Each structure stands twice: as structure tokens, then as C-alpha cells.
């Protein structure tokens, strides 16, 4: 029987980027009914922010579809090792790399370590992000704004450029943007602006690489139950209730979109964005 998705969450608050193991309830990485069919057999996929939330879910789905994984994460060792164990449970290999994606040299080392370890790279999922809610724009910490863009946007340029040296026809890049890229957010001006940049980056790079047969697409989640939420908002009890579906989504409801975009099922799709957002209609 399919598990029901919660419409309300207990009050909770975490510091820093949040830990998935401490969330109540813990986000669902993959549904019991998801059956892999070898869509990504023998592919090598690099996923940033893959230790928890959407990134963990994408990693586990990719592994169930036959891919070996590289997880890049910032600081949560316990979450990263849990994700690694979930991937190994799928009889796939997982390489963990810890560090700051806002640093260009670190991004270069990530690609180099991946190639040394696996000898190949086929899929890049740019998913890592941070956000810092501020109600009064005049009180925004501009240093945090710069850090947000370094993590959310600059890292995508760094990793994509370094990874493309090893990409071939049929390989793909998938970027995580957001519903806030399309409708904005009064509380997340810097975050939503960074996501707008990611949407434009996806469309532009997709056109640039189309002649080479390398596809670039994006996913723009709506309210999804992840550690980022409990670490940045004081009250999450009604999180997601304002969607047409009346609830937040689970990472397991987003990750299959990444599987589709990474596989041959989407061979005629590039520069596009998929919107798993609970029914909100946006200008796609």
C-alpha cells in the first residue's frame, strides 16, 4: 500500500544546513514501489548536494537504474555515509567527496578525483544550494548574498566546464532550479535570483552544447521536504499547504524527473525545465 504524504509537520528547527537524520518525519528518498529498469546502466553520475534531500533521492534512484555515483557534499558526514550505504545496497559504487563548491579549485579537484576513480563521467547533476531568508531587503547581508551565488550558480559554471572535457555525445547535465525562479520570493530575494540565473544558464548552455549531442535540462521543484527547509524556516508546520495539492512534496516524488532527463527517454529534450511543484502553474 502506498504511504500517505503528510500535510502538516511537527515544529522543528535545525542549525546550519540541517541533517536529514534529525528531521521529523525523515524525508522519503525512494518509494517502495519504484522499480529500476536499467535506464542508466553502467553510467557514472556526479551529484552535488547528494548527501540528503533531493540529492540523496536522485542518487538512490540513479543507483537503482544501474549508475555508479559520486556524491559531493559540504559538511554532513553522517548523512553522506547514509546515502553511500543506500547506494551500495543497490549493488552500486559510491565515491564521497567533501568540500566547498563555491571554490573553483575544489570543483576542479572533484572532476579530477571522479575521473581517477571511475575513468569516466556521463551525468552531472548540479543540485547543491543554500538559502538565507530575510524579510527586510535593506537588512540583507551582502556577504551571504555573494556566498549564495558562489554555491548556487558559480559552482555550476565551474563543474560544467571541467566536466565537459570528459563528456561525449549522449551525456547530460541536469540543474536544480526552483519554482521561485518563476514567481519570485519576497523572503528569498538572493536565493530566487540565483535560481533565475540557473534557469537561464540551463537554457543557454543547452543551446550551446546541442550540436555536440550533450543535453542540458533543469528541474524546478516547489516546496519539497528537505533539510534545507528545517534549517532556514522557524515554523514548518504548514509547509507546502498553499499548493493546489495542499501539501509539500517528498524527494522521492522529484527524483524520477532527473532519471527521465538523464536517460535516453529524453533524447529529444534539451534547454527545458520540469516542474514538480504540487500543481502551481508557472510561466515555463
C-alpha positions in Angstrom: 0.0 0.0 0.0 1.3 3.4 -0.9 2.2 5.6 2.1 0.3 8.8 2.5 2.2 12.1 2.3 1.9 14.3 5.4 0.1 17.7 5.1 1.4 19.0 8.4 4.8 18.7 10.0 5.8 19.0 13.7 7.5 22.2 14.7 11.3 21.8 14.5 14.4 23.9 13.8 17.9 22.9 12.9 21.1 25.0 12.6 23.4 25.2 9.6 22.3 23.3 6.5 20.3 20.7 8.5 20.6 17.0 9.0 18.2 14.6 7.4 18.5 12.0 10.1 17.2 14.6 12.7 14.1 15.5 10.7 10.6 14.5 11.8 9.4 12.8 9.7 12.5 11.9 7.8 12.2 12.6 4.0 11.5 9.7 1.7 14.4 9.0 -0.6 12.7 6.4 -2.7 9.3 4.9 -2.7 8.7 1.2 -2.0 7.1 0.8 -5.4 9.9 2.3 -7.6 11.3 -0.5 -9.8 14.5 0.2 -11.7 14.8 -1.0 -15.3 18.5 -0.3 -16.2 17.9 3.1 -17.7 21.3 4.3 -16.5 23.2 1.0 -16.6 27.0 1.5 -16.3 26.7 5.3 -16.3 28.8 7.4 -13.9 26.8 10.2 -12.3 28.1 13.1 -10.2 25.6 14.7 -7.8 26.3 17.8 -5.8 24.4 18.2 -2.5 23.9 14.4 -2.8 24.1 13.6 0.9 20.5 14.5 1.7 17.2 15.7 0.4 16.6 15.8 -3.3 20.3 15.0 -4.0 20.1 11.8 -1.9 16.9 10.7 -3.6 18.4 11.3 -7.1 21.5 9.3 -6.1 19.4 6.3 -4.9 17.2 6.4 -8.0 20.2 6.6 -10.3 21.8 3.7 -8.5 18.6 1.6 -8.8 18.7 2.4 -12.5 22.3 1.0 -12.7 24.6 4.0 -12.3 27.6 4.4 -10.1 27.7 7.6 -8.1 29.9 10.4 -6.9 28.4 12.4 -4.0 29.7 15.9 -3.4 28.7 17.4 0.0 29.7 20.2 2.3 29.8 19.0 5.9 27.2 16.4 7.0 29.4 13.2 7.2 26.6 11.1 8.7 24.1 12.0 6.0 26.7 11.4 3.3 27.6 8.0 4.7 23.9 7.0 4.9 23.5 7.9 1.3 26.6 5.9 0.4 25.1 2.9 2.2 21.8 3.2 0.4 23.6 3.3 -2.9 25.7 0.3 -2.0 22.5 -1.5 -1.0 21.6 -1.2 -4.7 24.8 -3.0 -5.5 26.4 0.1 -7.0 29.6 2.1 -6.1 29.6 5.5 -4.4 32.5 7.9 -4.0 32.2 10.6 -1.4 33.9 14.0 -1.8 33.6 16.7 0.9 34.3 20.4 0.4 33.2 23.8 -0.7 31.7 24.0 -4.1 32.0 27.8 -4.2 35.7 27.3 -4.6 36.8 26.8 -8.3 39.9 24.8 -7.4 37.8 22.4 -5.3 35.4 21.9 -8.2 38.3 21.1 -10.5 39.6 18.6 -8.0 36.1 17.0 -7.8 36.2 16.2 -11.5 39.8 15.0 -11.4 39.0 12.7 -8.5 36.0 11.3 -10.3 38.0 10.6 -13.5 40.8 9.0 -11.5 38.4 6.8 -9.6 36.0 5.8 -12.3 37.8 6.7 -15.6 34.6 8.3 -16.9 31.8 10.7 -16.3 28.4 10.7 -18.1 25.9 12.7 -15.9 26.4 15.9 -13.9 23.6 16.9 -11.5 24.2 20.4 -10.2 21.9 20.3 -7.1 23.7 21.8 -4.1 22.2 25.1 -2.8 21.9 27.3 0.2 19.4 30.0 1.2 19.1 32.7 3.8 15.6 34.1 4.4 15.4 37.9 5.0 12.1 39.8 5.3 13.7 43.3 5.0 15.8 43.6 1.9 17.7 46.5 3.4 18.9 44.2 6.1 20.2 41.5 3.7 23.8 40.5 4.4 25.5 41.1 1.1 28.3 38.8 2.0 25.8 36.0 2.4 24.3 37.0 -1.0 27.7 36.6 -2.6 28.1 33.2 -0.9 24.7 32.1 -2.1 25.6 32.9 -5.7 29.0 31.2 -5.3 27.4 28.0 -4.1 24.2 28.0 -6.2 25.5 29.5 -9.5 29.2 29.7 -9.8 29.7 26.1 -8.9 27.6 25.1 -11.9 29.9 27.0 -14.3 33.0 25.5 -12.7 31.8 21.9 -12.7 30.2 22.0 -16.1 33.3 23.5 -17.8 35.7 21.0 -16.1 33.3 18.0 -16.7 32.8 18.8 -20.4 36.4 17.8 -21.1 35.3 14.2 -20.5 31.7 14.3 -21.8 30.7 12.6 -25.1 27.6 12.6 -27.2 24.6 11.3 -25.2 25.9 12.6 -21.9 23.9 15.1 -19.9 23.8 17.9 -17.3 20.8 18.4 -15.0 20.5 21.6 -12.9 18.2 22.1 -9.9 16.5 25.4 -10.2 13.3 26.3 -8.3 9.7 27.5 -8.6 11.0 30.7 -7.1 12.9 31.3 -10.3 9.5 31.8 -12.0 7.3 33.5 -9.3 10.0 35.1 -7.1 10.0 35.1 -3.3 9.8 38.2 -1.1 11.7 36.4 1.7 14.4 34.8 -0.5 15.5 37.6 -2.9 19.0 36.3 -3.3 18.1 32.7 -3.5 15.3 33.1 -6.0 17.6 35.4 -8.1 20.3 32.7 -8.1 17.7 30.2 -9.3 16.6 32.6 -12.0 20.2 32.6 -13.1 20.3 28.8 -13.1 17.2 28.7 -15.3 18.9 31.0 -17.9 22.1 29.0 -17.6 20.2 25.8 -18.4 18.5 27.3 -21.4 21.7 28.9 -22.7 24.1 26.0 -22.1 21.7 23.6 -23.6 21.6 25.6 -26.9 25.4 25.9 -26.8 26.0 22.1 -26.4 23.2 20.8 -28.6 25.4 20.5 -31.7 27.7 18.2 -29.7 24.8 15.9 -28.6 25.1 16.8 -24.9 21.8 17.7 -23.3 21.3 20.3 -20.5 18.0 20.4 -18.7 16.6 21.5 -15.3 14.2 20.6 -12.6 12.3 23.3 -10.7 10.9 21.8 -7.5 8.2 23.5 -5.5 8.0 23.0 -1.7 9.9 19.7 -1.0 10.5 18.3 2.5 14.3 18.5 2.8 16.9 19.5 5.5 17.2 22.9 3.8 13.7 23.7 4.9 14.1 22.9 8.6 17.4 24.8 8.8 16.1 28.0 7.3 12.4 28.4 8.4 11.2 28.9 12.0 7.8 27.3 11.5 7.4 24.4 9.1 4.1 23.1 10.3 2.1 24.3 7.3 5.0 24.0 4.8 3.6 23.3 1.3 -0.1 23.7 2.2 -0.6 26.5 -0.2 0.0 24.3 -3.2 -3.0 23.1 -5.2 -2.3 19.6 -3.8 -2.4 21.0 -0.3 0.9 19.5 0.8 4.7 19.5 0.4 6.3 17.0 -1.9 8.8 14.3 -0.9 12.2 14.0 -2.6 11.1 10.6 -3.9 8.4 12.5 -6.0 11.0 14.7 -7.6 13.9 12.3 -8.3 12.2 10.4 -11.2 12.3 13.6 -13.2 16.1 13.5 -13.0 16.1 9.9 -14.1 14.0 10.8 -17.1 16.3 13.7 -18.1 19.4 11.6 -17.6 18.2 8.7 -19.7 17.6 8.1 -23.4 13.9 8.6 -22.7 14.5 12.3 -23.0 16.9 12.2 -26.0 15.0 14.9 -27.9 14.8 17.3 -24.9 17.3 20.0 -24.1 17.2 23.5 -22.5 14.0 22.6 -20.8 12.8 22.6 -17.2 10.4 20.1 -15.5 8.1 21.4 -12.7 7.3 19.0 -9.8 5.7 21.6 -7.7 2.3 20.3 -6.5 0.3 21.9 -9.2 1.4 25.5 -9.3 1.2 26.8 -12.9 4.2 28.9 -13.8 5.5 30.5 -17.0 7.7 27.6 -18.1 
